[in-house]
């Protein structure tokens, strides 16, 4: 049973509450955020959701341990928890066929979900994605996961996310600092050092990637420092069956925020692709 809350609603999934932005109507699109401290579904995807809502039902949850979605009892997050919760959420919402868009960590979850639910997942858009076999933990991703709550940590993190440093405004820093402080306790439980193990947890095997039957669009920033193009996106081309890669120049780890118009055009065209 769903309970309406300000800014979205909460859906019970396997006995655990999941806060979700649920807007628009039409074919369903599940949007999964990344792993930076202070990240939420609506924070990551609200602008994209607005552009899609006229033609699609957009579902953007706070994944377990982020925003207003607590970690299920006895867990500390991880690929299996996030993948199973995403699948169960869409079941709870009555959606039997849907596209999945995932950013960074959410990209790995999207690909894992497509492998686990080939009849439900119609297509995948993986943005600045994690999940590639043998991808190392980058210095910048390690720093983002280690960023302390507050303005200093927020400014450093945002500076690593984007190529265009003019986007790191005082307003953006203040908003992210507030979100980081609000989620600090849950986040600390998910990515403690040594952090290479969390990259390993989000790494998808060759067998899992081969099980993805849906068409996949990889969108990557050429200047992505957290999940570099060479180690994160390019290797996936050797493992996914129906895949294409679009690289955006002068762009860092978050194309949907740094080049929103280009990203939305790519997304809209891929979602209606025959």
C-alpha positions in Angstrom: 0.0 0.0 0.0 1.4 3.4 -1.0 1.5 6.4 1.3 1.6 9.9 -0.2 4.5 12.1 1.0 5.7 15.5 0.1 7.7 15.5 -3.2 6.8 11.9 -4.0 5.4 8.8 -2.4 6.5 5.9 -0.4 5.9 2.3 -1.7 6.3 -0.8 0.5 8.6 -3.2 -1.3 9.3 -6.5 0.4 8.3 -4.9 3.7 10.7 -2.0 3.4 9.7 1.6 2.4 11.0 3.0 -0.9 10.6 6.7 -1.6 9.9 7.3 -5.3 9.3 10.2 -7.7 6.5 8.8 -9.9 5.3 11.1 -12.6 3.9 11.2 -16.1 2.0 8.5 -18.1 2.8 6.1 -20.9 5.5 3.5 -21.2 7.4 3.1 -18.0 11.0 4.3 -17.5 12.8 3.4 -14.3 15.6 5.8 -13.5 18.4 4.8 -11.1 20.7 7.3 -9.5 24.4 7.0 -8.7 26.3 6.5 -5.5 27.6 9.9 -4.5 26.8 11.0 -0.9 23.6 13.0 -0.8 22.3 11.6 -4.1 18.5 11.0 -4.4 16.2 9.9 -7.2 14.5 13.3 -7.6 17.7 15.2 -7.2 19.4 13.2 -9.9 16.5 12.9 -12.4 13.9 15.6 -11.7 14.8 17.7 -14.8 15.0 14.6 -17.0 11.7 13.3 -15.6 10.0 16.6 -16.4 11.1 16.4 -20.1 9.9 12.7 -20.3 6.6 13.0 -18.4 4.5 14.0 -21.3 5.2 10.7 -23.0 6.3 8.3 -20.4 5.7 7.2 -16.8 8.9 8.0 -15.0 9.8 6.2 -11.8 12.9 7.5 -10.0 13.4 5.9 -6.5 15.8 6.7 -3.8 17.7 3.5 -3.8 18.3 1.7 -0.5 20.4 3.8 1.8 19.9 7.0 -0.1 17.5 9.9 0.5 14.3 8.7 2.2 14.7 5.0 1.5 16.3 3.2 4.4 18.6 0.1 4.1 16.5 -3.0 4.5 17.2 -4.6 7.9 20.4 -6.6 8.1 21.9 -5.1 4.9 24.4 -2.5 4.0 23.4 -2.0 0.4 25.2 -3.6 -2.6 24.4 -4.7 -6.1 22.1 -7.5 -5.1 20.1 -5.4 -2.7 19.7 -2.6 -5.2 18.8 -4.9 -8.1 16.3 -6.9 -6.2 14.7 -3.8 -4.8 14.4 -2.2 -8.2 12.7 -5.3 -9.7 10.3 -5.6 -6.7 9.5 -1.9 -6.9 8.4 -2.2 -10.5 6.4 -5.3 -9.7 4.7 -3.4 -6.9 3.8 -0.6 -9.3 2.3 -3.1 -11.7 4.8 -2.5 -14.5 5.6 -5.6 -16.6 7.6 -3.9 -19.3 9.9 -0.9 -18.8 13.1 0.8 -19.9 15.8 1.4 -17.3 18.1 4.4 -17.2 21.0 4.2 -14.7 23.8 6.6 -13.8 27.2 5.3 -12.5 26.3 2.8 -9.8 22.7 2.9 -11.1 24.1 1.9 -14.6 25.5 -1.3 -13.1 22.2 -2.0 -11.4 20.3 -1.3 -14.6 22.5 -3.8 -16.5 22.2 -6.4 -13.7 18.4 -5.9 -13.7 18.2 -6.4 -17.5 20.1 -9.6 -17.1 17.9 -10.9 -14.3 14.6 -9.7 -15.9 15.0 -10.1 -19.7 11.2 -10.2 -20.2 10.5 -7.0 -18.3 13.4 -4.8 -19.3 12.9 -3.5 -22.8 16.0 -1.3 -23.1 18.8 0.1 -21.0 20.6 3.5 -20.9 23.7 3.4 -18.8 25.3 6.8 -18.1 28.9 7.1 -16.9 28.3 3.5 -15.8 30.1 1.2 -13.5 30.0 -2.5 -13.9 32.7 -3.2 -16.5 34.9 -6.3 -15.7 38.2 -5.4 -14.2 37.5 -1.7 -13.9 39.7 -0.3 -11.1 38.6 2.1 -8.4 39.6 5.5 -9.7 41.2 8.1 -7.4 38.3 10.4 -8.0 35.6 7.9 -7.2 37.4 6.9 -4.0 37.5 10.6 -3.1 33.8 11.1 -3.8 32.8 8.1 -1.6 35.1 9.4 1.1 33.8 13.0 0.9 32.9 14.3 4.4 29.4 15.9 4.9 29.4 19.7 4.7 30.3 22.4 2.2 33.9 21.5 1.8 33.2 17.9 1.0 30.3 18.9 -1.3 32.4 21.4 -3.2 35.2 18.9 -3.7 32.8 16.2 -4.8 30.9 18.4 -7.3 34.2 19.6 -8.7 35.2 16.0 -9.5 31.8 15.2 -11.1 31.8 17.9 -13.9 34.3 19.2 -16.5 32.7 22.6 -16.4 33.7 24.1 -13.0 31.3 27.0 -13.5 28.5 24.5 -12.6 29.9 24.2 -9.0 28.0 27.2 -7.7 27.5 28.2 -4.1 23.8 27.3 -4.4 24.7 23.8 -5.8 27.2 23.3 -3.0 24.8 24.3 -0.3 22.1 22.0 -1.6 24.4 19.0 -1.8 25.9 19.7 1.6 22.5 19.7 3.1 21.6 16.4 1.4 25.0 14.9 2.4 24.4 15.8 6.1 20.9 14.3 6.0 22.1 11.0 4.6 25.5 10.8 6.4 24.7 7.9 8.8 23.3 5.6 6.1 26.0 6.4 3.6 28.8 5.7 6.1 27.5 2.2 6.4 27.6 1.5 2.7 31.1 2.6 1.4 33.7 2.3 4.2 37.3 1.8 3.3 38.8 -0.2 1.7 36.6 0.9 -1.1 37.9 -1.4 -3.9 35.6 -4.0 -2.5 32.6 -1.9 -3.4 33.8 -1.5 -7.0 34.2 -5.3 -7.0 30.7 -5.7 -5.7 29.3 -3.6 -8.6 31.4 -5.4 -11.2 29.3 -7.5 -13.6 30.6 -10.9 -14.8 31.0 -11.7 -18.5 28.1 -14.2 -18.1 25.8 -11.5 -16.6 26.6 -9.0 -19.3 26.0 -11.7 -22.0 22.6 -12.4 -20.4 21.5 -8.8 -21.2 19.1 -9.1 -24.2 17.7 -5.6 -24.3 19.3 -2.9 -26.5 21.8 -0.9 -24.6 22.8 2.8 -25.0 26.0 3.8 -23.2 26.4 7.6 -22.7 29.7 8.7 -21.4 31.5 12.0 -20.9 34.9 12.2 -22.5 36.4 13.9 -19.4 34.7 11.5 -16.9 37.2 11.2 -14.0 35.2 8.9 -11.8 34.5 6.1 -14.3 36.9 6.9 -17.1 35.8 6.1 -20.7 38.7 3.7 -21.3 38.1 1.5 -18.3 34.4 1.8 -17.8 32.5 2.1 -21.1 34.8 0.8 -23.8 35.2 -2.7 -22.3 31.4 -3.1 -22.2 31.4 -3.0 -26.0 33.1 -6.4 -26.0 30.5 -8.0 -23.7 27.1 -6.6 -24.6 25.2 -8.0 -27.6 23.1 -5.1 -28.8 25.0 -2.0 -27.7 26.0 1.4 -28.9 28.2 4.1 -27.3 27.7 7.9 -27.5 30.6 10.0 -26.1 30.0 13.6 -25.2 33.0 15.9 -25.4 33.8 18.5 -22.7 31.7 16.5 -20.3 32.5 14.8 -17.0 30.7 12.1 -15.0 27.1 13.5 -15.2 26.1 14.1 -18.8 22.4 14.5 -17.7 23.4 17.5 -15.7 26.3 18.9 -17.6 24.9 18.6 -21.1 21.1 18.2 -20.4 19.8 19.0 -23.9 22.1 16.6 -25.7 21.4 13.9 -23.1 17.6 14.3 -23.3 17.7 14.2 -27.1 19.7 10.9 -27.0 17.4 9.4 -24.4 14.2 10.4 -26.2 15.4 9.0 -29.5 16.6 5.7 -28.0 13.4 5.2 -26.0 11.3 5.3 -29.2 13.9 3.5 -31.4 12.4 0.6 -33.3 
